[in-house]
Amino acid sequence: MGSSQDEDSLGTRTCSPVSSLNECHQNELGMRSVSSFSSTTISSFLSEDLGLRIGPVVIDMGTRSCRAGFSGHQAPSAEISTLVSHTTVLSEGLEETRSEAFLGEEALLYPDTEIVEVMQNGIIINWEAAETLWQHMFEHKLGVPPEEHALLITEPPLSPTSGRENMAEVAFESLGSPGIFMAPQPVLSTYAHGRTSAFVVDIGHVVTHAVPVHDGNCLAYAIKRTDVAGSCLTWYLTMLLGDMEHTLGNWTSPVVEDIKHTCCYVAFDFNNECLLPPTSCTLDFTLPDGQTISLGKERFQCPEVLFNPLPTWGDSYVGIHEMAQRSLDLLPEDIRSLMHRNILLCGGSSLFEGLPRRLGSELAQCLPSSTEVEVVAAPGRRHAAWMGGSVLASLTNFQSCWIRRDEYYEEGPCIVHQKCF
């Protein structure tokens, strides 16, 4: 597969990804329309010259997991833990050692391994480990060579500009991809909902962001964040269960995570919920060892910290409604009403029952009574950024937006700042 062939198949002219979206029929952007972008949508454009089997691959990195799959699909094909460890292995019959990497839960099985932190606050901080993750994803999960697939990689809000250059370096120099594009997660989440403008509230594992997106662009000056996120809730639920005198024993964080996602809900009125009889909110949960525990008020006390963080946590822990309102207050008045009507809940920690209604209520209390507030919580919101990337990479009008390998080697890593929005 020659480089000239790669270059021709990926297009030669520059474009604006936003204009690509605006040129498409609005129905193409809807979540329901993701299924209509079968792999033939894009493979018909690229595979004739390049021989791509299923088209571009979309990669969405999160603090706890990495999701990947083929453009045009409704959901990622694979998801792996971002936990990486390295161990030194003595080669048999040789007086030398080699480093071996373990991923996911396997990383915890070896006592002499060094756990590597791939991400911190949603940002990749160890690019060697990230490369290991992506190589593993292609080889063992997707089952395709990266040399045959362009990569669309999602990018969290407030990422350092150096991160884009590192992504390009890994994509071209380590994976050998023929093309790459990076796009902000909030913008992609907006596209996944069939819109180009929205107010995205993304509740992740270690950080929550409020990001206004207008005409396909993040309004960076109004982005706000809070450290109140999923990991806080997991810790707090563990404390609540301890207060109930349950013996945690060998419970691991994944088990507490399972309890959190299976049993917890957001109360519309926390004080009134506390006055209800205990039996009204009791729910049994079976632990992996077969023991059954009964949960009561802990079910709504845990996610309540999304709105009322513990005072001892510090100033960086702000309720998500307060964070959102601070962002909205920074917007020009002529687009505020648009944002109020298009609040999108996204992220793996946004799945609690009752959360959309409560967030809408909290925000409405700070606004004039005539203000229309709508919070959208789509079923696929955990993978909203990936889904938006799947849609974007599938559009025929987008294909000239890829950064080609020849452009990278001619212009250097700085090319990413010229072509990615």
VOROTOR-203763 format. One record per atom (N, C-alpha, C, O): residue in three letters; x, y, z negated. Coordinates in steps of 0.2 Angstrom, whole numbers, plus 5000, padded with zeros to 4 digits. Atoms other than C-alpha are relative to their C-alpha. Example, Ala and Ser with C-alpha at 12.3 -4.5 7.8 and 13.67 -1.06 7.14 Angstrom:
% residues 2
ALA500449945000
ALA506249784961
ALA500450065000
ALA500950054997
SER499649945001
SER506849954964
SER499650054997
SER499950114996
% end
This chain:
% residues 421
MET500449945000
MET500050005000
MET500450065000
MET500750084995
GLY499649945000
GLY500950155006
GLY499850064997
GLY499250074996
SER500249945004
SER500950324998
SER499650055005
SER499150085003
SER500449954996
SER500350415014
SER499349975001
SER498850015002
GLN500750035000
GLN498850295014
GLN499650034994
GLN499050054995
ASP500349985006
ASP498450344996
ASP499850085001
ASP499350104999
GLU500249934999
GLU498550535001
GLU499550015004
GLU499050055003
ASP500549994995
ASP497450525016
ASP499349984997
ASP498850024998
SER500750025003
SER496050425006
SER499850044995
SER499250044994
LEU500249965005
LEU496050544992
LEU499850075002
LEU499750114998
GLY500149934997
GLY495850705003
GLY500550044999
GLY501050034995
THR499449965000
THR496950845006
THR499850074998
THR500250114996
ARG500149935002
ARG495951005002
ARG499850014993
ARG499649964989
THR500149995007
THR495651084985
THR499250015000
THR498950035005
CYS500849995001
CYS493851104978
CYS499950024993
CYS500450014988
SER500249995006
SER492951154963
SER499549954997
SER499049945001
PRO500550055002
PRO492151014953
PRO499350034998
PRO498849994999
VAL500749975002
VAL490751134947
VAL499650015007
VAL499049995007
SER500449994993
SER490351174966
SER499849935002
SER499349935006
SER500250074998
SER490350984969
SER499449984997
SER498949955000
LEU500650025004
LEU489050964956
LEU499450045003
LEU498850025004
ASN500549964998
ASN488051114962
ASN499749985007
ASN499250005009
GLU500250024993
GLU488051054980
GLU499649935000
GLU499249925005
CYS500350075001
CYS487250884974
CYS499350024998
CYS499150074995
HIS500749995002
HIS485350864973
HIS500049994992
HIS500349944989
GLN500150015008
GLN484850884954
GLN499949934998
GLN500149914992
ASN500250065003
ASN484150714953
ASN500649955000
ASN500749914996
GLU499450045000
GLU485950644956
GLU500350004993
GLU500749964992
LEU499749995007
LEU486450704939
LEU499749974994
LEU500049974989
GLY500450035005
GLY485150624929
GLY500349944997
GLY500649905001
MET499750075003
MET485550484916
MET499749945004
MET500049895005
ARG500350064996
ARG484350374926
ARG500349995006
ARG500349945009
SER499750004993
SER485250414942
SER500749975000
SER500949955005
VAL499350045000
VAL486850334936
VAL500049945003
VAL500449915006
SER500150074997
SER486150164941
SER500050015008
SER500249965011
SER500049994992
SER485950234959
SER500750015003
SER500750005009
PHE499350004997
PHE487750264960
PHE500449934999
PHE500849934995
SER499750075000
SER488250084963
SER500750015003
SER500950075005
SER499349994998
SER490050054967
SER500150015007
SER500650045009
THR500049994993
THR489650064985
THR500050085002
THR500250105007
THR500049934999
THR489350254983
THR500750035001
THR500850075006
ILE499349974999
ILE491150294981
ILE500549955004
ILE500949985008
SER499650054996
SER491950134988
SER500050015007
SER500450005011
SER500149994993
SER491250175005
SER500450065002
SER500650065008
PHE499749954998
PHE492150335005
PHE500849994999
PHE501250015004
LEU499350015001
LEU493850274998
LEU500349945003
LEU500849935005
SER499750064998
SER494050095002
SER500149985007
SER500649945008
GLU499850014993
GLU494050105021
GLU500750015001
GLU501049975005
ASP499349994999
ASP495750175020
ASP500549974995
ASP501049954996
LEU499650025006
LEU496450135003
LEU499949934998
LEU500349904995
GLY500150075002
GLY495649965000
GLY499850004992
GLY499949944989
LEU500350005006
LEU494950014983
LEU499449954999
LEU499049955003
ARG500550065000
ARG493949864977
ARG499350034996
ARG498850014999
ILE500649985003
ILE492649954965
ILE500050084999
ILE499650104995
GLY500049935000
GLY493150134966
GLY500450034993
GLY500849994990
PRO499749975006
PRO493850254952
PRO499949974993
PRO499349944993
VAL500150025007
VAL494050204934
VAL500050064995
VAL500450114996
VAL500249955005
VAL493350314920
VAL500349984993
VAL500149934991
ILE499750025006
ILE494350314904
ILE499850064995
ILE499950124996
ASP500249965005
ASP493650394888
ASP500349984993
ASP500149934991
MET499750015006
MET494750404873
MET499750034994
MET499550094994
GLY500349985007
GLY494050414855
GLY500549984995
GLY501049954996
THR499650015006
THR494850414838
THR500049924999
THR500549904997
ARG500050075002
ARG494250234835
ARG500049955006
ARG500249905005
SER500050044994
SER494050164852
SER500150035007
SER500050095007
CYS499949984993
CYS494450174870
CYS499549975005
CYS499549915005
ARG500550034996
ARG493050154883
ARG500250015007
ARG500550065009
ALA499850004993
ALA493350114901
ALA499649965005
ALA499349915002
GLY500450034995
GLY492450064917
GLY500050035006
GLY500350085007
PHE500049974993
PHE492050094935
PHE499550055001
PHE498950054999
SER500549954998
SER491250244942
SER499449975003
SER499449935007
GLY500650034997
GLY489450224947
GLY499649954995
GLY499149944996
HIS500450055005
HIS489050104932
HIS499750044995
HIS499950104994
GLN500449965005
GLN487850154919
GLN500450004993
GLN500250044989
ALA499650005007
ALA489050104904
ALA500749975001
ALA500849945006
PRO499350034999
PRO490850064901
PRO500049925001
PRO499649894998
SER499950074999
SER491449894906
SER500349974994
SER500349914993
ALA499650035006
ALA492549874891
ALA500150064995
ALA500150124996
GLU499849955006
GLU492949954874
GLU500449964995
GLU500349914993
ILE499550035005
ILE494449914863
ILE500250054995
ILE500150114996
SER499849965005
SER495049984847
SER500650035002
SER501150015005
THR499449964999
THR496350114847
THR500649984995
THR501150024995
LEU499650025005
LEU497250024833
LEU500649965003
LEU500549915007
VAL499450034997
VAL499049984839
VAL500549994995
VAL500750034990
SER499550015005
SER500449904829
SER500649975004
SER500549945010
HIS499450034997
HIS502249854834
HIS500449964995
HIS500449984989
THR499650045004
THR503349714827
THR500649985004
THR500649985010
THR499450024997
THR505049664830
THR500149925000
THR500049894994
VAL500050074999
VAL505249484836
VAL500749985002
VAL501050005007
LEU499350024999
LEU506849384836
LEU499949945006
LEU499549895005
SER500150054995
SER506949294853
SER500449934999
SER500949934996
GLU499750075001
GLU507249104852
GLU500749995004
GLU500750005010
GLY499450024997
GLY509049054855
GLY500450065002
GLY501050055005
LEU499649944999
LEU509649234857
LEU500150044994
LEU499650044990
GLU499949965006
GLU510349354845
GLU499850075002
GLU500250125001
GLU500349944999
GLU509249494850
GLU499350004998
GLU499049954998
THR500749995002
THR507649564846
THR499650045005
THR499950085009
ARG500449964995
ARG506149634856
ARG499450034996
ARG499250004991
SER500649975003
SER504649744851
SER499449975004
SER499449975010
GLU500650034997
GLU502949664853
GLU499450044997
GLU499450064991
ALA500549965003
ALA501349764852
ALA499449964999
ALA499249915003
PHE500750035001
PHE499649714845
PHE499550055000
PHE499650104997
LEU500549955000
LEU498049794848
LEU499449984996
LEU499249924995
GLY500750025003
GLY496349804839
GLY500149974993
GLY500649984989
GLU499950035006
GLU496049694824
GLU500649954999
GLU500849944994
GLU499450045000
GLU497449584829
GLU500650044997
GLU501150004994
ALA499449965002
ALA498649724824
ALA500049994992
ALA500650004989
LEU500050005007
LEU498149694806
LEU500249934997
LEU500249924991
LEU499850075002
LEU498549504806
LEU500749994999
LEU500949934996
TYR499250015001
TYR500449524805
TYR500250054995
TYR500250114996
PRO499849965006
PRO501149584789
PRO500650045001
PRO500750094998
ASP499449974999
ASP502749644796
ASP500050055006
ASP500550085008
THR500149954995
THR501949764809
THR500050074998
THR499850084992
GLU500149925001
GLU502049954810
GLU499450025003
GLU499450035009
ILE500649984997
ILE500350024812
ILE500250075003
ILE500550125000
VAL499949944997
VAL500450164825
VAL499450045001
VAL498950025003
GLU500649964999
GLU499250314825
GLU500050035007
GLU500450075008
VAL500049984993
VAL498750344843
VAL499750075000
VAL500050115004
MET500449934999
MET497550494840
MET500050034993
MET500049994988
GLN500149965006
GLN497350624827
GLN499550065001
GLN499750105005
ASN500549954999
ASN495850734825
ASN499750005008
ASN499650055011
GLY500350004994
GLY495250674842
GLY500550015006
GLY500450015012
ILE499549984995
ILE496950714851
ILE500549955000
ILE500749924995
ILE499550054999
ILE498150594858
ILE500750034997
ILE500950085000
ILE499349975002
ILE499850614848
ILE500549955001
ILE501149965000
ASN499550054998
ASN500750454853
ASN499949975007
ASN499449935008
TRP500150024993
TRP500850434872
TRP500249935002
TRP500049905006
GLU499750074998
GLU501850274872
GLU499549954998
GLU499349905001
ALA500550045002
ALA500450194862
ALA499450005004
ALA499149955006
ALA500549994996
ALA499150264873
ALA500149965007
ALA499649935010
GLU499850044994
GLU500050194888
GLU499949924999
GLU499649895004
THR500150075001
THR500050024880
THR499349985000
THR499149935002
LEU500750015000
LEU498150034877
LEU499750005007
LEU499449955009
TRP500249994993
TRP497850084895
TRP500249945004
TRP499849915008
GLN499850064996
GLN498949944902
GLN499649944998
GLN499449905002
HIS500450065002
HIS498049814891
HIS499350015003
HIS499049955004
MET500749994998
MET496349884896
MET500049985008
MET499549945009
PHE500050024993
PHE496749864915
PHE500249925001
PHE499849895004
GLU499850074999
GLU497649694913
GLU499549954997
GLU499349905000
HIS500350055004
HIS496549604900
HIS499250015000
HIS498849974999
LYS500749995000
LYS494849694901
LYS499750025006
LYS499149995008
LEU500349984993
LEU494549774918
LEU500249955005
LEU499849935010
GLY499850054995
GLY495549644927
GLY500250025007
GLY500149995012
VAL499849974993
VAL496149754941
VAL500650044999
VAL500850064993
PRO499349975000
PRO497849834945
PRO499850085000
PRO499550105004
PRO500149935000
PRO497950024941
PRO500250035006
PRO500050095008
GLU499849974994
GLU498850054957
GLU499550015005
GLU499650045010
GLU500550004995
GLU497250024966
GLU499450054999
GLU498950055002
HIS500549965003
HIS496150144956
HIS500250074998
HIS500650084994
ALA499949935003
ALA496050334954
ALA499750004993
ALA499349964991
LEU500250005007
LEU495850384936
LEU499650074998
LEU499950125000
LEU500349945003
LEU494550504928
LEU500149994993
LEU499849954990
ILE499950015008
ILE495050534910
ILE499750064997
ILE499850124999
THR500349945004
THR494050634898
THR500450034995
THR500950004993
GLU499649955004
GLU494750774888
GLU499650034994
GLU499150064996
PRO500449975006
PRO494150824870
PRO500150085000
PRO500650105003
PRO499949925001
PRO493851014866
PRO500650024997
PRO500949984992
LEU499549975003
LEU495251124861
LEU500749955000
LEU501149964996
SER499450054999
SER496550994868
SER500650055002
SER500550105005
PRO499449964998
PRO498351064870
PRO500149995007
PRO500049945010
THR499950004993
THR498851104888
THR500549945002
THR500549915007
SER499550054999
SER500250984886
SER499749935001
SER500049895004
GLY500450074999
GLY499050834885
GLY499949995007
GLY499949935009
ARG500150014993
ARG498550854903
ARG500649985003
ARG500649935008
GLU499450024996
GLU500350844909
GLU500249934998
GLU500449895002
ASN499850075002
ASN500650694898
ASN499549955003
ASN499849895005
MET500550054997
MET499050604905
MET500349995007
MET500349935010
ALA499850004993
ALA499650644923
ALA500749955000
ALA500849915005
GLU499350045000
GLU501450574919
GLU499849924999
GLU500149885002
VAL500150075001
VAL500750414912
VAL499649975006
VAL499849915008
ALA500450024995
ALA499450394926
ALA500549985006
ALA500449935009
PHE499650014994
PHE500750414940
PHE500649964999
PHE500849925003
GLU499450035001
GLU502350364933
GLU500049934997
GLU500549894998
SER500050075003
SER501850214922
SER499549965003
SER499649905004
LEU500550044997
LEU500250154929
LEU500050005008
LEU499749955010
GLY500050004993
GLY500550204947
GLY499350015003
GLY499249995009
SER500649994997
SER498850264950
SER500050055006
SER500550095006
PRO500049964994
PRO498450344967
PRO499850074999
PRO499950125003
GLY500349935002
GLY497550494959
GLY499750004993
GLY499649954990
ILE500249995007
ILE496950574943
ILE499650065000
ILE499750115004
PHE500449945001
PHE495750704937
PHE499850004992
PHE499649944990
MET500249995007
MET495450764919
MET499450054999
MET499450105003
ALA500649965001
ALA493750834913
ALA499850014993
ALA499949964990
PRO500250005007
PRO493150904897
PRO499449964998
PRO498949955002
GLN500550055002
GLN492050784887
GLN499350044999
GLN498850015002
PRO500749975001
PRO490650914883
PRO499750025007
PRO499150015008
VAL500249994993
VAL490550954902
VAL499749945003
VAL499249945006
LEU500250074998
LEU490450774906
LEU499349984997
LEU498949955000
SER500750025003
SER489050744893
SER499550045003
SER498950025003
THR500549964996
THR488150894901
THR499749975006
THR499149965008
TYR500150034993
TYR488250814918
TYR499649934999
TYR499149925003
ALA500350065002
ALA487650644910
ALA499350014999
ALA498849975000
HIS500749985002
HIS486050734905
HIS499650035006
HIS499150055005
GLY500349974994
GLY485750794923
GLY500050085000
GLY499550115003
ARG499949935001
ARG486250974918
ARG500750035002
ARG501149995002
THR499349975000
THR487651094921
THR500150054995
THR500650084994
SER499949965006
SER487251204906
SER499649974994
SER499149954995
ALA500350035006
ALA486851144889
ALA500550024994
ALA501050054994
PHE499649995007
PHE487451164870
PHE500149934997
PHE499749904995
VAL499850075002
VAL488351004866
VAL500350004993
VAL500750044991
VAL499850025007
VAL488450944848
VAL500349935000
VAL499949895000
ASP499750064999
ASP489650804848
ASP500349984993
ASP500850014991
ILE499850035007
ILE489850704831
ILE500449945001
ILE500149895003
GLY499650064999
GLY491350594832
GLY500249974994
GLY499849984989
HIS499850045006
HIS492250484820
HIS500450054995
HIS500350044989
VAL499649965004
VAL493450624813
VAL499950075001
VAL500150114997
VAL500149934999
VAL492850784820
VAL499350015004
VAL499249975008
THR500649994996
THR491250864826
THR500150075003
THR500450125000
HIS500049944996
HIS491151004839
HIS499450025003
HIS498949995004
ALA500649974997
ALA489851124845
ALA500350045006
ALA500850095005
VAL499749974994
VAL490251174863
VAL499550025005
VAL499149985007
PRO500449984995
PRO489251284874
PRO500349995007
PRO500950015009
VAL499850014993
VAL489351234893
VAL499550045004
VAL498950035004
HIS500449954995
HIS488751364906
HIS500249995007
HIS500850005008
ASP499850014993
ASP488751324924
ASP500649955001
ASP501049975005
GLY499450054999
GLY489951174922
GLY500650024996
GLY501149994998
ASN499449985004
ASN491151274911
ASN499950004993
ASN499450034990
CYS500049995007
CYS491551264893
CYS500250074998
CYS500650105001
LEU499849935002
LEU491451434885
LEU500450004993
LEU500249994988
ALA499550025005
ALA493051414875
ALA499950054994
ALA500150034988
TYR500149955006
TYR492751574864
TYR499549994995
TYR499550014990
ALA500550015005
ALA491251504856
ALA500049934998
ALA499549914994
ILE499950075003
ILE491851324852
ILE500150004993
ILE500550044991
LYS499950015007
LYS491651284834
LYS500149924998
LYS499949885002
ARG499850075002
ARG492251124825
ARG499950004992
ARG499950054988
THR500150025008
THR491951044807
THR500349934999
THR500349895004
ASP499750065002
ASP492850904799
ASP499549954997
ASP499749894996
VAL500650045002
VAL491150834794
VAL499949955006
VAL499749985011
ALA500150054995
ALA491050674804
ALA499949934998
ALA499849924992
GLY500250075002
GLY490850484804
GLY500449974995
GLY500249944990
SER499650035006
SER492350444793
SER499850034993
SER499949994989
CYS500249975006
CYS491750564780
CYS499449964997
CYS499349944991
LEU500650045002
LEU490050464780
LEU500249934997
LEU499949914992
THR499850065002
THR490950304779
THR500350004993
THR500149964988
TRP499750005006
TRP491950354764
TRP499550024994
TRP499549994989
TYR500549985005
TYR490450434755
TYR499549944999
TYR499349934993
LEU500450065001
LEU489450274758
LEU500349954995
LEU500049924991
THR499750045004
THR490750174750
THR500050024993
THR499949984988
MET500049985007
MET490750284735
MET499349994997
MET499249974991
LEU500750015002
LEU488850274734
LEU499949934998
LEU499549914993
LEU500050075002
LEU488950084734
LEU500349984994
LEU500149944990
GLY499650015006
GLY490250094721
GLY499650024994
GLY499649994988
ASP500549985005
ASP489050194710
ASP499549954998
ASP499249954992
MET500650045001
MET487750064712
MET500349934996
MET499949894995
GLU499650055003
GLU489049944704
GLU500049945004
GLU500149885002
HIS499850064995
HIS489149834719
HIS500749995000
HIS501150035000
THR499350024999
THR490749744720
THR500249995007
THR500049955011
LEU499850004993
LEU491549784736
LEU500449955002
LEU500449925008
GLY499550064998
GLY492849644735
GLY500450025006
GLY500850065006
ASN499550004993
ASN493649614752
ASN499650045005
ASN499850035011
TRP500349974995
TRP492449724761
TRP500550055004
TRP500950085001
THR499649964996
THR493249814775
THR499650065003
THR499050065003
SER500449944998
SER492849974783
SER499549995006
SER499050025006
PRO500550024995
PRO492049894798
PRO499349984997
PRO498849995000
VAL500650025004
VAL490749814786
VAL499650064998
VAL499050064999
VAL500449945003
VAL490349984778
VAL499850045006
VAL499250075006
GLU500249974994
GLU490250054796
GLU499449975002
GLU498950005004
ASP500650034998
ASP488949924800
ASP499450014996
ASP498950024998
ILE500549985005
ILE487949964784
ILE499850075002
ILE499250085002
LYS500149934998
LYS488050144789
LYS499550015006
LYS499050045006
HIS500349994993
HIS487450124807
HIS499349965000
HIS498849985003
THR500650055000
THR486149984803
THR499450034995
THR498950024996
CYS500549995005
CYS485350054787
CYS499850084999
CYS499350094996
CYS500149935002
CYS485550244785
CYS499650045005
CYS499550025011
TYR500449954996
TYR484450384791
TYR500050074997
TYR500250084992
VAL500049935002
VAL484250574790
VAL499350024998
VAL498950015002
ALA500749985003
ALA482850634779
ALA499950075003
ALA500350125004
PHE500249934998
PHE481850784786
PHE500050054995
PHE500250114996
ASP499949965006
ASP481750854769
ASP500349964994
ASP500049924991
PHE499650045005
PHE483050794757
PHE499750004993
PHE499749944990
ASN500249995007
ASN482350854741
ASN499349964999
ASN499249924994
ASN500750035000
ASN480550784745
ASN500249925001
ASN499849884997
GLU499950075000
GLU481350614750
GLU500349974994
GLU500149914992
CYS499750025007
CYS482250604733
CYS499449994995
CYS499549954991
LEU500650015004
LEU480550614725
LEU499649945001
LEU499149924997
LEU500450064998
LEU479850464734
LEU500149944996
LEU500749934993
PRO499950065004
PRO479650294725
PRO500649965003
PRO500649965009
PRO499450034998
PRO481250194726
PRO499849945005
PRO500249935010
THR500250054995
THR480250054735
THR499950025007
THR499949985012
SER500249984994
SER479850164749
SER500650005005
SER500550015011
CYS499450004995
CYS481650164756
CYS500549944999
CYS501049955001
THR499550055001
THR482350004750
THR500049955006
THR499649945009
LEU499850044994
LEU483149894763
LEU500649954998
LEU501149974995
ASP499550055001
ASP484149734761
ASP500549995006
ASP500350005012
PHE499550014995
PHE485749704770
PHE500449944998
PHE500649934992
THR499650065001
THR486649534772
THR500850015002
THR500950035007
LEU499349994999
LEU488549544770
LEU500349945004
LEU500049895004
PRO499750054996
PRO489749434780
PRO500049934996
PRO500049884999
ASP499950065004
ASP489949314765
ASP499349974998
ASP499349924994
GLY500750035002
GLY488049284764
GLY499750044994
GLY499150034993
GLN500349975005
GLN487849394749
GLN499550065003
GLN499650095008
THR500449954998
THR486349514750
THR500050064995
THR499950054989
ILE500049945005
ILE486349694743
ILE499350045002
ILE499150045008
SER500649954999
SER484849814742
SER500250075000
SER500550094995
LEU499849924999
LEU485049994748
LEU499350044999
LEU498850025001
GLY500649965001
GLY483850124742
GLY500250075002
GLY500250095008
LYS499849934998
LYS484250314742
LYS500650015003
LYS500750065006
GLU499449994996
GLU485950284748
GLU499950015007
GLU500350035011
ARG500250004993
ARG485150264765
ARG500050075003
ARG500250085008
PHE500049944997
PHE484850444767
PHE500450054996
PHE500650114998
GLN499549965003
GLN486050514754
GLN500750005004
GLN501050065004
CYS499350004996
CYS487550464765
CYS500050055006
CYS500450095006
PRO500049964994
PRO487050554781
PRO499850074998
PRO499950125002
GLU500249935002
GLU486450704771
GLU500650055000
GLU500650115001
VAL499449965000
VAL488250764770
VAL500250035007
VAL500650085007
LEU499949974993
LEU488150804789
LEU499850074999
LEU500050125002
PHE500349945001
PHE487150954783
PHE500250044993
PHE500350104993
ASN499849985006
ASN487750974765
ASN500649974998
ASN500649924993
PRO499450035002
PRO489550924763
PRO500250014993
PRO499950064990
LEU499850005007
LEU490250894746
LEU500450074999
LEU500950085003
PRO499649935001
PRO490951064738
PRO500749995000
PRO501150035001
THR499350025001
THR492550974734
THR500449995006
THR501049985006
TRP499750024994
TRP492950934752
TRP500450065003
TRP500950055007
GLY499749944997
GLY493551114757
GLY499750045005
GLY499150025007
ASP500449954995
ASP493151254769
ASP500049975007
ASP499550005011
SER500150024993
SER493451154785
SER499449955000
SER499349935006
TYR500650045000
TYR491951044780
TYR499450045000
TYR499250064994
VAL500649965000
VAL490451144786
VAL499449965003
VAL499649915007
GLY500550044998
GLY488751074789
GLY499950015008
GLY500150065010
ILE500150004993
ILE488351034807
ILE499650065003
ILE499750095008
HIS500449954998
HIS486951154808
HIS500350075000
HIS500250125004
GLU499749945001
GLU487951294801
GLU500650015006
GLU500750075008
MET499550004994
MET489351254814
MET499750025006
MET500050065010
ALA500349994994
ALA488151254828
ALA499850085000
ALA499850115006
GLN500349935000
GLN487351424823
GLN500650055001
GLN500550105004
ARG499549964999
ARG489051504822
ARG500250015007
ARG500450065009
SER499850004993
SER489451454839
SER499550045005
SER499650085009
LEU500549964996
LEU487751514846
LEU500050074999
LEU499850115003
ASP500049935001
ASP487951684838
ASP500550035004
ASP500550095005
LEU499449974996
LEU489551714848
LEU499850005008
LEU500150045012
LEU500250004993
LEU488551694865
LEU499650065002
LEU499350094998
PRO500449944998
PRO487851834875
PRO499349985000
PRO499149935001
GLU500750015001
GLU486051854872
GLU499649975006
GLU499149945006
ASP500450024994
ASP485551824890
ASP500149925001
ASP499749905006
ILE500050084999
ILE486051634889
ILE499849974993
ILE499849904993
ARG500150035006
ARG485651604871
ARG499349965000
ARG499349904998
SER500650034999
SER483851554875
SER500149935004
SER499849885002
LEU499950064996
LEU484451434888
LEU500449944995
LEU500249884996
MET499650045004
MET485651354875
MET499549974994
MET499649914993
HIS500550025005
HIS484251344862
HIS499649945002
HIS499449904999
ARG500450044997
ARG483251244874
ARG500349935002
ARG500049895005
ASN499650054997
ASN484651124879
ASN500549984995
ASN501149984997
ILE499550025005
ILE485451064863
ILE500149925001
ILE499649885000
LEU499950074998
LEU486250894867
LEU500449974994
LEU501049994993
LEU499650045005
LEU486750774853
LEU500449945003
LEU500149915007
CYS499650054997
CYS488150664858
CYS500549974994
CYS500650004989
GLY499550025004
GLY489450554850
GLY499849944996
GLY499249934995
GLY500150065004
GLY489550384840
GLY499750014993
GLY499449974991
SER500349985006
SER489050474824
SER499350045000
SER499150074995
SER500649964999
SER487450554831
SER499449955001
SER498949985002
LEU500550054999
LEU486450394831
LEU499549994995
LEU499049954995
PHE500450015005
PHE485550414815
PHE499350025001
PHE499150075004
GLU500749994999
GLU483650404815
GLU499950074996
GLU500150074990
GLY500249945004
GLY482950574810
GLY500550065001
GLY500350125000
LEU499549954999
LEU484450674815
LEU499850055005
LEU499950115003
PRO500249954996
PRO483750764830
PRO499550054997
PRO499650114998
ARG500549965003
ARG482250824821
ARG500350054995
ARG500150104994
ARG499749965006
ARG483250884806
ARG500450065003
ARG500450115000
LEU499549954998
LEU484550974816
LEU499550065004
LEU499750125003
GLY500449954997
GLY483151064826
GLY499750044995
GLY499650104996
SER500349965006
SER482251114810
SER500550054997
SER500350104996
GLU499549955003
GLU483851184802
GLU500250065004
GLU500250115002
LEU499849954996
LEU484251284817
LEU499450055001
LEU499550115001
ALA500649955000
ALA482451354819
ALA499950044995
ALA499750104995
GLN500049965006
GLN482551414802
GLN500450075000
GLN500250124996
CYS499649954999
CYS483851534807
CYS499950055006
CYS500250105007
LEU500249964994
LEU482951604822
LEU499350035000
LEU499050004995
PRO500749985000
PRO481451704826
PRO499549955001
PRO499649905005
SER500550054999
SER479851604825
SER499849985007
SER499649935008
SER500250014993
SER479551624843
SER500549965004
SER500449955010
THR499550034996
THR481151544848
THR499949925001
THR499749894997
GLU500150074998
GLU481051374857
GLU500649974999
GLU501149985002
VAL499450045002
VAL482251244850
VAL499949935002
VAL499449905000
GLU500150074998
GLU482451074859
GLU500749974999
GLU501249995002
VAL499450045001
VAL483650944853
VAL499949945004
VAL499449905002
VAL500150064996
VAL483950804865
VAL500549954998
VAL501149964997
ALA499650065002
ALA484550634859
ALA499949945004
ALA499449905003
ALA500150054995
ALA484650524874
ALA500349934997
ALA500749934993
PRO499850065002
PRO484850334871
PRO500749985001
PRO501049954997
GLY499350024998
GLY486550324879
GLY500550054998
GLY501050065000
ARG499649945001
ARG487250474870
ARG500749984997
ARG501250024997
ARG499450025002
ARG488650374862
ARG500550005005
ARG501150015004
HIS499550004994
HIS489450354879
HIS499950065005
HIS500050055011
ALA500249944995
ALA488850524886
ALA500550025004
ALA500550035010
ALA499449974996
ALA490550584891
ALA500249955005
ALA500449975011
TRP499850054995
TRP490950424899
TRP499550005006
TRP499749995012
MET500550004994
MET489350424909
MET500050065004
MET499950055010
GLY499949954995
GLY489550594915
GLY500650005004
GLY500650025010
GLY499550024996
GLY491250544921
GLY499949955006
GLY500149965011
SER500250044995
SER490550404930
SER499650035006
SER499750015011
VAL500449974995
VAL489250514939
VAL500550055004
VAL500550045010
LEU499549964997
LEU490650644943
LEU500449975005
LEU500549995011
ALA499550034996
ALA491850524950
ALA499749965006
ALA500049945011
SER500450034994
SER490450444961
SER499850055005
SER499650025011
LEU500349954995
LEU489950604970
LEU500550005006
LEU501150025005
THR499649994994
THR490550614988
THR500350065000
THR500950075002
ASN499749944999
ASN490850794987
ASN500650014995
ASN500950064996
PHE499449995005
PHE492050774972
PHE500649975003
PHE501249985000
GLN499450044999
GLN493250664981
GLN500650045002
GLN501250015001
SER499449964999
SER494350804987
SER500350034994
SER500850074995
CYS499849975006
CYS494550854969
CYS500649974997
CYS501049994992
TRP499550045004
TRP495750714964
TRP500750035001
TRP500950065006
ILE499349984999
ILE497550764961
ILE500449935002
ILE500449884999
ARG499750064996
ARG498550644973
ARG500749994997
ARG501050044995
ARG499350015002
ARG500150564969
ARG500550045003
ARG501050075000
ASP499549964997
ASP501050664982
ASP500050074998
ASP500650104997
GLU500049935003
GLU500450824975
GLU500450004993
GLU500750054992
TYR499750005006
TYR501050774958
TYR500850005000
TYR501150044997
TYR499250004999
TYR502850734964
TYR500250065003
TYR500850085003
GLU499849934996
GLU502850894975
GLU500050064995
GLU500550104995
GLU500149945004
GLU502251014962
GLU500249994993
GLU500350044989
GLY499850025007
GLY502650924945
GLY499350004996
GLY498850014999
PRO500650005005
PRO501450904930
PRO499650065000
PRO499050054998
CYS500449945000
CYS500951084931
CYS499450005005
CYS498950045004
ILE500650014995
ILE499751034946
ILE499449994996
ILE498850014999
VAL500750015003
VAL498450984933
VAL499750064998
VAL499150064997
HIS500349945002
HIS498251154927
HIS499650045006
HIS499250095005
GLN500249974994
GLN497851214945
GLN499349975002
GLN498950005005
LYS500650044997
LYS496551074949
LYS499549984996
LYS498949974998
CYS500550035005
CYS495751024933
CYS499650064997
CYS500050114995
PHE500449945003
PHE494351144926
PHE500149994993
PHE499850044989
% end
